[in-house]
């Protein structure tokens, strides 16, 4: 489960969806309706957050320093300060929506059928994001250029508006639904805001860290109870971090010229096949 979560969290294919569906398909002894299941998944996400902190360690030092500098000065003067405030703006909507819908959302984790259905919806969204990006490329008259040149026509993360950052942050709330990918919807939101694919992925990965850490503060203490194999869970989180680090390095290279399309088709196929297998109890 740790490797599965870490490998799928940053890919736009929904780690939560896979973590709900795969145990049911393979008849693993996980009870998705158990009160500790969601906290366990959040602990695995903390492994991912740790990997991202390692990957972006120097950027986070700059971002934190820039945040306090801009806050004390009362205005933004550098790209690092703007990025820090954009990340704060993007984190707030997900935090509010997560607290408001927490109880209703948790009930969905008991159903692999729901997760498989949302996985298909996630795939359709990814294809839709790319279709809109192709229209933007045609409007910018760059669709005939090589892919890497096309990407250079779009913006870096520090250039988006605060409204766009808030919308991207709100999109994170969709990932509370198992089968909907947090990275998928935030990367897609970044594309709609005019970012390059690689920059949309970077903003998504940076935005993931405070969101996951916040969820960890709320959920993980519930694991500190009698009968929970906390040592095994921590080992799983470490494996999740290793897999997430490798995934992030791969995706940042891939998105220099790659698109979301392959992952969209994968999600549609995986959701459909999972529904069939679950229905016929294969």
C-alpha positions in Angstrom: 0.0 0.0 0.0 2.9 2.4 0.7 4.5 1.8 -2.6 1.1 2.0 -4.4 0.3 5.3 -2.8 3.7 6.9 -3.3 3.8 5.7 -7.0 0.3 7.1 -7.8 0.0 10.2 -5.6 1.9 12.6 -7.9 0.8 11.0 -11.2 -2.6 12.4 -12.2 -4.3 9.1 -11.6 -5.6 9.3 -8.0 -3.7 7.5 -5.3 -6.8 7.5 -3.1 -8.8 5.9 -5.8 -6.2 3.1 -6.3 -5.9 2.7 -2.5 -9.6 2.0 -2.3 -10.0 -0.1 -5.4 -6.8 -2.3 -5.4 -7.3 -3.9 -2.0 -10.9 -4.9 -3.0 -9.8 -6.4 -6.3 -6.9 -8.3 -4.8 -8.8 -9.3 -1.7 -6.3 -7.7 0.7 -7.2 -7.5 4.4 -8.0 -3.8 4.4 -11.3 -2.6 5.7 -12.0 0.7 3.9 -14.9 1.4 6.4 -12.6 1.1 9.4 -12.1 4.4 11.3 -8.3 4.1 11.0 -8.3 3.6 7.2 -8.4 7.2 6.2 -5.8 8.2 8.9 -3.6 5.4 7.5 -3.9 6.8 4.0 -3.0 10.3 5.3 0.1 8.9 7.0 1.1 7.4 3.6 0.6 10.9 2.1 3.0 12.3 4.7 5.6 10.1 3.2 4.9 11.8 -0.1 5.1 15.2 1.5 8.4 14.3 3.0 9.7 13.3 -0.5 8.5 16.7 -1.9 10.2 18.6 0.9 13.5 16.8 0.0 13.0 17.5 -3.7 12.2 21.2 -3.2 14.2 21.7 0.0 16.0 24.8 -1.3 12.9 26.3 -2.8 11.0 25.8 0.4 13.7 27.6 2.4 13.4 30.5 -0.1 9.6 30.4 0.0 9.4 30.5 3.8 11.9 33.3 4.0 10.1 35.3 1.3 6.7 34.8 3.0 7.8 36.4 6.2 9.8 39.1 4.4 6.7 40.1 2.4 4.5 39.9 5.4 6.7 42.2 7.5 7.3 44.6 4.6 3.6 44.7 3.7 4.1 44.3 -0.1 5.4 41.8 -2.6 8.6 42.7 -4.5 10.2 39.5 -5.7 9.1 36.4 -7.6 9.8 34.2 -4.6 7.5 36.4 -2.4 4.8 36.2 -5.0 5.1 32.5 -5.2 4.9 32.2 -1.4 1.7 34.2 -1.3 0.2 32.3 -4.2 0.8 29.0 -2.4 -0.9 30.4 0.7 -3.8 31.6 -1.4 -4.1 28.1 -2.9 -4.0 26.3 0.4 -6.8 28.1 2.1 -9.8 26.9 0.0 -8.8 23.2 0.3 -8.5 23.6 4.1 -11.9 25.2 4.5 -13.7 22.7 2.2 -11.9 19.8 3.8 -13.1 20.7 7.2 -16.6 21.5 6.0 -17.1 18.2 4.1 -14.9 15.9 6.2 -17.7 13.6 7.5 -19.5 13.2 4.2 -16.2 12.6 2.3 -15.0 9.8 4.6 -18.1 7.7 3.9 -17.1 7.5 0.3 -13.9 5.6 1.1 -15.9 2.5 1.9 -17.0 2.0 -1.7 -14.6 0.8 -4.4 -17.5 1.2 -6.9 -17.6 5.0 -6.2 -13.8 5.2 -6.5 -13.9 3.4 -9.9 -16.6 5.7 -11.1 -14.8 8.8 -10.1 -11.6 7.4 -11.6 -13.3 7.5 -15.0 -14.6 11.0 -14.4 -11.0 12.0 -13.6 -9.8 10.7 -16.9 -12.5 12.7 -18.8 -11.3 15.8 -16.9 -7.7 15.3 -17.9 -8.6 14.9 -21.6 -10.8 18.0 -21.3 -7.9 20.0 -19.8 -5.6 19.1 -22.7 -8.3 19.9 -25.3 -8.6 23.4 -23.8 -4.8 23.7 -23.8 -4.7 22.8 -27.5 -7.2 25.5 -28.3 -5.0 28.0 -26.4 -2.0 26.8 -28.5 -3.9 27.4 -31.7 -5.0 30.9 -30.5 -1.3 31.7 -29.7 -0.3 30.4 -33.2 2.2 28.0 -31.7 0.5 24.7 -32.5 2.8 24.0 -35.5 6.0 24.4 -33.4 7.9 21.6 -31.7 6.4 20.7 -28.3 9.2 22.3 -26.2 8.9 25.5 -28.1 5.1 25.5 -27.6 5.6 25.2 -23.9 8.0 28.2 -23.8 5.0 30.3 -25.0 3.3 29.8 -21.6 4.0 31.1 -18.2 6.0 30.2 -15.1 4.2 29.5 -11.8 5.1 32.9 -10.3 3.2 34.7 -13.0 -0.4 33.4 -12.4 -3.0 35.6 -10.7 -4.1 35.2 -7.1 -7.6 34.4 -8.4 -6.2 31.6 -10.4 -4.2 30.3 -7.4 -7.4 30.3 -5.3 -9.3 28.4 -8.0 -6.5 25.8 -8.3 -6.5 25.5 -4.6 -10.2 24.9 -4.5 -9.8 22.2 -7.2 -7.8 20.3 -4.6 -11.1 19.6 -2.8 -12.2 17.4 -5.6 -9.3 15.0 -4.6 -11.2 14.3 -1.4 -13.4 12.1 -3.6 -11.6 8.8 -4.1 -10.8 8.5 -7.8 -10.3 12.2 -8.4 -6.6 13.1 -8.6 -5.3 16.0 -6.6 -2.3 16.4 -8.9 -4.5 15.9 -12.0 -7.0 18.7 -11.2 -4.4 21.1 -10.0 -2.1 20.6 -13.0 -5.2 21.0 -15.2 -6.1 24.2 -13.3 -2.5 25.4 -13.9 -2.9 24.7 -17.6 -6.1 26.7 -17.7 -4.3 29.6 -15.9 -1.7 29.6 -18.7 1.2 27.7 -17.1 3.6 25.5 -18.9 3.0 21.8 -18.2 6.2 21.5 -16.2 5.4 24.7 -14.2 1.8 23.5 -13.6 3.3 20.3 -12.2 5.8 22.3 -10.0 3.0 24.5 -8.6 0.9 21.4 -8.0 3.7 19.6 -6.1 4.5 22.7 -4.0 0.8 23.2 -3.2 0.6 19.5 -2.1 3.0 19.9 0.8 1.1 22.2 3.1 -2.2 20.6 2.2 -0.9 17.1 3.1 0.7 18.4 6.3 -2.5 20.0 7.4 -4.4 16.7 6.8 -1.8 14.9 8.8 -2.2 17.1 11.8 -5.9 16.3 11.8 -6.0 12.6 10.9 -2.7 10.9 12.0 -3.3 11.3 15.8 -6.2 8.9 15.4 -3.7 6.1 14.7 -2.2 6.4 18.2 -4.6 3.9 19.7 -4.3 0.3 21.0 -4.1 -2.4 18.4 -2.8 -0.2 15.5 0.5 -1.6 14.1 2.1 1.9 14.0 5.6 0.5 13.2 4.3 -1.2 10.0 2.4 1.9 9.1 5.5 4.2 9.5 7.5 1.7 7.3 4.8 1.9 4.7 5.0 5.7 4.8 8.7 5.6 4.2 8.2 3.4 1.2 5.6 5.8 0.0 8.1 8.6 0.2 10.7 6.7 -1.8 8.2 5.9 -4.5 6.9 9.5 -4.5 10.4 11.0 -4.9 11.1 8.8 -8.0 7.7 9.7 -9.4 8.2 13.4 -9.0 11.6 13.3 -10.7 10.1 11.4 -13.6 7.1 13.7 -14.0 9.1 16.9 -14.0 11.1 15.6 -16.9 8.1 14.1 -18.7 6.1 17.4 -18.6 8.9 19.3 -20.4 7.0 18.2 -23.5 4.5 15.6 -22.4 0.7 15.9 -21.9 -2.0 14.6 -19.6 -3.7 12.6 -22.4 -2.1 9.2 -21.6 -3.1 9.4 -18.0 -6.6 10.4 -19.0 -7.1 7.4 -21.2 -5.5 5.2 -18.4 -8.0 6.5 -15.8 -11.0 5.9 -18.1 -9.9 2.3 -18.9 -8.9 1.5 -15.3 -12.2 2.8 -14.0 -14.2 0.8 -16.5 -12.3 -2.4 -16.0 -12.5 -2.0 -12.2 -16.2 -1.6 -12.3 -16.6 -4.8 -14.4 -14.3 -6.8 -12.1 -16.0 -5.5 -9.0 -19.5 -6.2 -10.4 -18.7 -9.8 -11.3 -16.5 -10.3 -8.2 -13.6 -11.7 -10.3 
